[in-house]
Amino acid sequence: MFELKNKVALVTGAMRGMGKAHSLALSAQGAKVIVTDIDANECMKVVEEIKSKSGEAMAFKMDVSNAREINQVFDEVIKQFGRLDILVNNAGIFSPKPALELMEEEWDKTIDINLKGQFLCAQRAAKEMVKNNPPVGGGRIINISSVASGGVGIGFVGAAHYTASKGGIIGMTETLASEWATYGITVNAICPGAIDTSMVREPGKELGKEMEEVIKSRVPLKRVGKPEEISAAVIFLASEEASYVTGATLYIDGGWLAA
């Protein structure tokens, strides 16, 4: 089950954290992985790790808020592999700031990367996926959102821009799933809870450390999750076993929403 042999997968925000974990997991299941992020050298480190385990991968610098860069990378992927089967929209930022102090530029940057970037990548990916398996098309788009996305009773202090972007991802996912089902493309969202990445543990951010303690006090499993625990869901949604799953939002939060 969950075999992805010869599938071509592109992961955004993949030079560390969850994106790196997703890239390694996709490769372990047989996929050819395109590792993208804003630092090509860091992406190459992930590629080298994949190759050390006999996987196939390529690295590209790609700013998801820049349509020109996105198109350049996707053009090269199609040139190299001839197709795209899986997109994991993982790139995102979180720079906490109280809403009363939030600058327009800070709002725009978060929305541009977290939300607009996901749309631009999904749109370009879908344009390639409709060409798969003529005339039916086919592909998997997996958008990474967050439990802090509205409607579930979880809001973070200092995260108005972040939560707005993550809530937008869920609404966008449902619409794209409806529009692209006719092309055999599934579109789903994963909402991680507290995961052990730089967003929680970044040095020098006291708010991040406070947030981690608050999260651990609320999560029934009493711990922060591991990136690999999100990757398992990515693999499922990318696989043939999830062929009847689209427009879904999967919360992986250690029981936070149930508490």
Secondary structure, DSSP 8 states (H G I E B T S, - for coil): ----TT-EEEESS-SSHHHHHHHHHHHHTT-EEEEEES-HHHHHHHHHHHHHTT--EEEEE--TT-HHHHHHHHHHHHHHHS---EEEE---------GGG--HHHHHHHHIIIIIHHHHHHHHHHHHHTTSTTTT--EEEEEE--S-SSSSS---TT-HHHHHHHHHHHHHHHHHHHHHGGGTEEEEEEEE-SBSSHHHH-TT-HHHHHHHHHHHHH-TT-S-B-HHHHHHHHHHHHSGGGTT--S-EEEESTTGGG-
